[in-house]
Amino acid sequence: MTFVKVSDINTKEISSFIINSIQLQYPSIDMYVNIPFDQKAINDFNNRDINNENIKLIIDICEFLIIGDYMGFIEKYKND
């Protein structure tokens, strides 16, 4: 589990139901959220560093954040 500021989660080019909901409810507060992933997985997600070793974790993060069309996101950024 890792505490991360909402603003530190890279949602550029994607839509996260969870992040959007938090930002709508608390627009003037940069809240911390407890994410059940380690900092390396979060960094890989934020940096769009998706590879065979971390793809399962990245998919889990996408599902946790309720990201629309996360398979398109994975296909776009996956390094072979």
C-alpha positions in Angstrom: 0.0 0.0 0.0 1.2 3.4 -0.9 -0.1 6.9 -0.1 -0.1 9.0 -3.2 -1.4 12.5 -3.9 -4.2 12.5 -6.5 -2.3 15.1 -8.5 0.7 12.7 -8.6 -1.2 10.1 -10.5 -0.7 10.7 -14.3 -4.1 10.7 -15.9 -2.9 12.4 -19.1 -4.7 10.9 -22.1 -6.9 8.6 -19.9 -10.0 9.0 -17.8 -10.2 7.5 -14.3 -13.6 7.4 -12.7 -12.0 7.3 -9.2 -9.7 10.3 -9.8 -12.4 12.3 -11.5 -14.8 11.6 -8.7 -12.3 12.7 -6.0 -11.5 15.9 -7.9 -15.2 16.7 -8.4 -15.9 16.2 -4.7 -12.9 18.0 -3.4 -11.8 20.4 -6.1 -9.6 22.6 -3.9 -7.9 19.8 -1.9 -5.0 17.7 -3.3 -6.0 14.5 -1.3 -3.8 11.6 -0.6 -5.2 8.2 -1.6 -4.1 4.8 -0.3 -3.3 2.7 -3.4 -2.7 -1.1 -3.0 0.4 -1.0 -5.2 4.1 -0.3 -4.5 5.8 2.9 -5.6 7.6 1.2 -8.4 4.3 0.0 -10.0 2.9 3.5 -9.6 6.0 5.1 -11.2 5.8 2.6 -14.1 2.1 3.5 -14.6 2.9 7.3 -14.4 5.8 6.9 -16.8 3.8 4.7 -19.2 6.6 2.0 -18.8 4.6 -1.1 -19.6 6.4 -4.3 -20.3 6.0 -8.1 -19.9 7.3 -8.0 -16.3 4.8 -5.4 -15.0 1.8 -5.7 -17.3 -0.4 -7.5 -14.8 0.3 -4.8 -12.2 -0.5 -2.0 -14.7 -3.8 -3.7 -15.6 -4.6 -4.0 -11.9 -3.9 -0.3 -11.4 -6.1 0.5 -14.4 -8.9 -1.6 -12.9 -8.4 -0.1 -9.4 -8.6 3.4 -10.9 -11.5 2.4 -13.1 -9.9 3.7 -16.3 -12.0 3.7 -19.4 -10.5 1.7 -22.4 -7.5 0.6 -20.4 -6.8 -2.0 -23.0 -6.3 0.7 -25.6 -4.0 2.4 -23.1 -2.0 -0.8 -22.6 -1.7 -1.4 -26.3 -0.5 2.2 -26.9 2.2 2.2 -24.3 3.3 -1.5 -24.1 7.0 -2.0 -24.8 7.7 -5.3 -26.5 
